[in-house]
Amino acid sequence: MRLLNSAIEAELDADYSLAIKCYVRLSRQGSMLDRVGIYQALARCFEKSGSNRKAAYWHDRAGQSYMKLAPAMMGRQERAYYAMVEFRAAVQDYVPNLSRRSAVRSYLKMLAICLETGKEGYSHEMLFAAHLCAQIHAYRKASVFFADTAMQLHKEGQGALARESYRLGVQYYGKSRSANLARKLRAAAAALG
């Protein structure tokens, strides 16, 4: 308990070096849920000290830990959502060098789980995923995300953004050359009117 208090005090005093030392020691003990909080604190301290790649590592650990929680502790969809948030933070900390594809794959996998219950409330997350896929040259996935986002944004009454998403979906469809995407894009076009 004393170590945790020291870590928190150091973080509040902006002594991130000391906070990191304390949090690293704490990261080796406690329950999985306790460790998630410690990993998040480490990521936060590394971000504040300007070490984004190290922060990304701890966001990645937090995301993985969420998925290891027992179902009785937290439901699958909730775990997937929180893990997705951590993996997205890891991806953003790796930008502009997205060489750590495992964080990208983990983010996309958790987003897919979140979308199983519907796309309501996830339009901006899907838009981020679309741009991310385009950035790593996964043009087929980018086109699918842009098309799905266009339809969702249209439902939400965001016509201008829906049309722009559709336009980008067509652009990346052209780069992917996937026949299956043509149907999805036609469906998006029909939804947009």
C-alpha positions in Angstrom: 0.0 0.0 0.0 2.9 2.3 0.8 4.4 1.8 -2.7 1.1 2.6 -4.4 0.8 5.8 -2.3 4.4 6.7 -3.3 3.6 6.1 -7.0 0.5 8.2 -6.9 2.2 11.1 -5.0 5.1 11.0 -7.4 2.7 11.1 -10.4 0.8 14.0 -8.9 4.2 15.8 -8.3 5.0 15.2 -12.0 8.0 13.1 -10.9 7.3 10.5 -13.6 10.6 8.7 -13.2 9.9 7.9 -9.6 6.3 7.1 -10.4 7.4 4.7 -13.1 9.8 2.9 -10.8 7.1 2.4 -8.2 4.4 1.3 -10.7 6.8 -1.2 -12.4 7.3 -2.9 -9.0 3.5 -2.9 -8.4 2.9 -4.4 -11.9 4.3 -7.7 -10.7 1.7 -8.2 -8.0 -2.0 -8.1 -7.3 -5.0 -9.3 -9.2 -5.3 -9.1 -12.9 -7.8 -6.2 -12.6 -5.3 -4.4 -10.2 -2.6 -4.9 -12.8 -4.7 -3.4 -15.5 -4.9 -0.2 -13.5 -1.1 -0.2 -12.9 -0.4 -0.8 -16.6 -2.7 2.2 -17.5 -0.8 4.3 -14.9 2.5 3.3 -16.4 1.3 4.1 -19.9 0.1 7.5 -18.7 3.4 8.3 -17.0 5.4 7.3 -20.1 3.2 9.5 -22.3 3.6 12.4 -20.0 7.4 11.9 -20.0 7.4 11.8 -23.8 8.2 8.1 -24.2 5.3 7.1 -26.4 6.7 3.8 -27.6 7.1 2.6 -23.9 3.6 3.9 -23.2 2.3 1.8 -26.2 3.8 -1.3 -24.6 1.9 -0.7 -21.4 -1.4 0.1 -23.2 -0.9 -3.2 -25.1 -0.4 -5.0 -21.8 -3.5 -3.5 -20.3 -5.5 -4.5 -23.4 -4.2 -8.1 -23.2 -5.0 -8.2 -19.5 -8.6 -7.1 -20.0 -9.1 -10.1 -22.3 -7.7 -12.4 -19.6 -10.2 -11.4 -17.0 -12.6 -14.1 -15.9 -16.1 -13.8 -17.5 -17.6 -13.7 -14.0 -15.5 -10.5 -13.3 -16.4 -8.8 -16.6 -18.6 -9.8 -19.6 -17.1 -10.5 -23.0 -18.4 -7.3 -24.7 -17.3 -5.1 -21.8 -13.8 -6.7 -21.8 -13.6 -6.3 -25.6 -14.6 -2.6 -25.4 -12.0 -1.7 -22.7 -9.3 -3.8 -24.5 -10.1 -2.0 -27.7 -9.7 1.4 -26.1 -6.2 0.3 -24.8 -5.1 -1.2 -28.1 -6.2 2.0 -29.9 -4.1 4.0 -27.4 -1.2 1.7 -28.2 -1.7 2.2 -31.9 -1.8 6.0 -31.5 1.3 5.9 -29.4 3.1 4.0 -32.2 2.1 6.6 -34.9 3.7 7.5 -37.3 5.7 4.2 -37.1 3.1 1.5 -37.2 5.6 -1.3 -37.4 4.0 -3.0 -34.4 1.3 -4.8 -36.3 0.3 -6.9 -33.3 -1.3 -3.8 -31.7 -3.1 -3.0 -34.9 -4.4 -6.6 -35.2 -5.5 -6.6 -31.6 -7.3 -3.3 -32.0 -9.2 -4.5 -35.1 -10.0 -7.9 -33.4 -11.5 -6.2 -30.4 -13.4 -3.7 -32.6 -14.9 -6.7 -34.5 -16.1 -8.2 -31.2 -17.6 -4.8 -30.1 -19.4 -4.6 -33.5 -21.1 -8.0 -33.0 -23.9 -6.3 -31.0 -24.4 -3.6 -33.6 -22.7 -0.5 -35.0 -24.7 2.0 -33.0 -22.3 4.3 -31.3 -19.2 3.1 -33.1 -19.2 5.2 -36.3 -16.2 7.3 -35.3 -14.4 4.2 -34.1 -15.0 2.5 -37.5 -13.8 5.7 -39.2 -10.6 5.5 -37.3 -10.2 1.8 -38.2 -10.8 2.6 -41.9 -8.1 5.3 -41.9 -5.8 3.0 -39.9 -6.3 0.1 -42.5 -5.6 2.5 -45.3 -2.4 3.7 -43.6 -1.1 0.1 -43.4 -2.2 -0.6 -47.0 -4.9 -3.0 -46.0 -7.1 -1.5 -48.7 -9.8 -4.1 -48.7 -10.4 -3.7 -45.0 -10.3 0.1 -45.3 -12.9 0.0 -48.1 -15.2 -2.2 -46.0 -14.9 0.0 -42.9 -15.5 3.2 -45.0 -18.6 1.6 -46.6 -20.0 0.4 -43.2 -19.2 3.8 -41.7 -21.0 5.6 -44.5 -24.1 3.6 -43.9 -23.9 4.1 -40.1 -23.3 7.9 -40.4 -26.2 8.2 -42.8 -28.5 6.5 -40.2 -27.2 9.0 -37.6 -28.0 12.0 -39.9 -24.4 12.9 -40.7 -24.9 13.2 -44.4 -21.7 15.1 -45.4 -19.5 12.8 -43.4 -21.4 9.7 -44.8 -20.8 10.9 -48.4 -17.1 11.5 -47.7 -16.7 8.0 -46.1 -18.5 6.5 -49.1 -16.1 8.4 -51.5 -13.1 7.1 -49.6 -14.6 3.5 -49.6 -14.8 3.7 -53.4 -11.2 5.1 -53.6 -9.8 2.2 -51.5 -12.0 -0.3 -53.3 -10.2 0.8 -56.5 -6.9 0.0 -54.8 -8.0 -3.4 -53.4 -9.6 -4.8 -56.6 -12.0 -7.0 -54.6 -15.1 -8.2 -56.3 -16.9 -8.8 -53.0 -16.5 -5.2 -52.0 -18.5 -4.0 -55.1 -21.8 -5.4 -53.5 -21.0 -3.7 -50.2 -20.3 -0.4 -51.9 -23.5 -0.6 -54.0 -25.4 -1.2 -50.7 -23.8 1.9 -49.2 -24.6 3.9 -52.3 -28.3 2.8 -52.1 -28.5 3.7 -48.4 -27.1 7.1 -49.1 -29.8 7.7 -51.8 
